[in-house]
């Protein structure tokens, strides 16, 4: 039996928010770490790199959407008309969810031998990655106002 002792949680100075491009919101690493329940199990450097990868992927997927919104006169995602929950645009909520899911998928896929609990099997990790990719796709679709699934006939 092996005992996994997570590394200490990174300091606040190690996890400053990631500045995003001009239309999209910045990403708070401390909040994202808490959402993914990584505590000290993922280093600050590894998390920062995974989040940057996720941000670039989400931003690229929504490039046309951003262009349409900016052409309509909205300079940031927060300005785009949308319902609000808890005082925040649901578009922002979905953006954060997409970045969070892709960050989790990136870390799971890149470090398959790594697991915080030491008990998960490879099949469970694959399911987890697939679910995170699906969650990201749904959130991206919600932002863009598209259907959440694409069905094709064979």
C-alpha positions in Angstrom: 0.0 0.0 0.0 1.3 3.4 -0.9 0.5 6.6 0.9 0.2 9.8 -1.3 1.0 13.0 0.5 0.1 16.0 -1.6 2.5 18.9 -1.8 1.6 22.0 0.1 -0.9 24.4 -1.6 1.0 27.1 -3.6 1.2 30.6 -2.1 -1.0 33.4 -3.4 2.1 35.0 -5.0 2.6 31.8 -7.1 -1.0 31.9 -8.4 -1.7 35.4 -9.7 -4.7 35.6 -12.1 -3.9 34.9 -15.8 -4.4 38.0 -17.9 -6.6 37.1 -20.9 -6.9 38.8 -24.3 -9.0 42.0 -24.6 -12.5 40.4 -25.0 -12.3 37.5 -22.6 -12.2 37.6 -18.8 -9.0 37.0 -16.8 -8.8 33.6 -15.0 -8.4 33.4 -11.3 -6.1 30.4 -10.6 -7.0 30.1 -6.9 -10.7 29.8 -7.8 -10.0 27.4 -10.6 -7.7 25.3 -8.3 -10.5 25.1 -5.8 -13.1 24.1 -8.5 -10.9 21.3 -9.6 -10.0 20.3 -6.0 -6.3 20.2 -6.7 -5.2 21.7 -3.4 -1.5 21.1 -3.4 -1.5 18.1 -5.8 -0.7 20.1 -8.9 2.2 22.5 -8.9 1.6 26.2 -9.6 3.7 26.0 -12.8 1.8 22.9 -14.1 -1.6 24.5 -13.4 -0.6 27.8 -15.0 0.5 26.0 -18.2 -2.6 23.9 -18.4 -4.8 26.9 -17.9 -3.0 28.9 -20.6 -3.6 25.9 -22.9 -7.2 25.8 -22.0 -7.7 29.5 -22.5 -6.1 29.5 -25.9 -8.3 26.5 -26.9 -11.6 28.1 -25.7 -10.7 31.5 -27.3 -9.8 29.8 -30.6 -13.1 27.9 -30.6 -15.0 31.1 -30.0 -13.1 33.3 -32.4 -16.0 33.9 -34.8 -18.4 34.5 -31.9 -16.0 37.1 -30.4 -15.8 38.8 -33.8 -19.6 38.9 -34.2 -20.0 40.3 -30.7 -17.4 43.0 -31.2 -18.9 43.9 -34.5 -22.2 44.4 -32.6 -20.5 46.8 -30.3 -19.7 44.7 -27.3 -16.1 45.1 -26.2 -16.0 42.3 -23.6 -17.9 39.1 -22.9 -19.3 40.7 -19.8 -21.1 43.3 -22.0 -22.8 40.8 -24.2 -26.5 40.6 -23.2 -27.3 37.5 -21.2 -29.2 36.4 -18.1 -27.5 36.8 -14.8 -27.2 34.4 -11.9 -25.8 35.7 -8.6 -25.1 39.0 -10.3 -22.9 37.5 -13.0 -23.5 36.9 -16.7 -24.2 33.3 -17.5 -21.8 33.8 -20.5 -19.0 34.4 -18.0 -20.0 31.4 -15.9 -19.9 29.2 -19.0 -16.5 30.6 -20.0 -15.0 29.8 -16.6 -16.6 26.3 -16.8 -15.1 25.7 -20.2 -11.6 26.8 -19.1 -11.9 24.8 -15.9 -13.0 21.6 -17.8 -10.3 21.9 -20.4 -7.7 22.5 -17.8 -8.7 19.4 -16.0 -8.8 17.4 -19.2 -5.3 18.6 -20.1 -3.9 17.7 -16.7 -5.6 14.2 -16.7 -4.4 13.4 -20.2 -0.9 14.7 -19.8 -0.2 13.1 -16.5 -2.1 9.8 -16.7 0.2 8.1 -14.2 -0.5 10.9 -11.8 -3.5 10.8 -9.4 -4.2 12.7 -6.3 -5.7 9.7 -4.4 -3.4 7.0 -5.8 -6.5 4.8 -6.2 -8.0 5.5 -9.6 -7.6 3.0 -12.4 -6.7 4.0 -16.0 -10.2 3.4 -17.3 -11.6 5.8 -14.7 -9.1 8.4 -15.7 -10.1 8.0 -19.3 -13.8 8.5 -18.4 -12.9 11.5 -16.4 -11.0 13.1 -19.4 -13.9 12.3 -21.7 -16.4 13.9 -19.4 -14.2 17.0 -19.0 -13.9 17.4 -22.8 -17.7 17.0 -23.1 -18.3 19.6 -20.3 -16.1 22.0 -22.1 -17.9 21.5 -25.4 -21.3 22.1 -23.7 -20.0 25.3 -22.1 -18.5 26.6 -25.3 -21.8 25.8 -27.1 -23.8 27.7 -24.5 -21.6 30.8 -24.9 -22.0 30.8 -28.7 -25.7 30.0 -28.5 -25.3 26.7 -30.4 -26.8 23.3 -29.9 -24.8 21.4 -27.3 -24.5 18.2 -29.5 -24.0 17.4 -33.0 -25.6 14.2 -34.3 -24.6 12.6 -37.6 -26.0 9.6 -39.4 -23.7 6.9 -40.6 
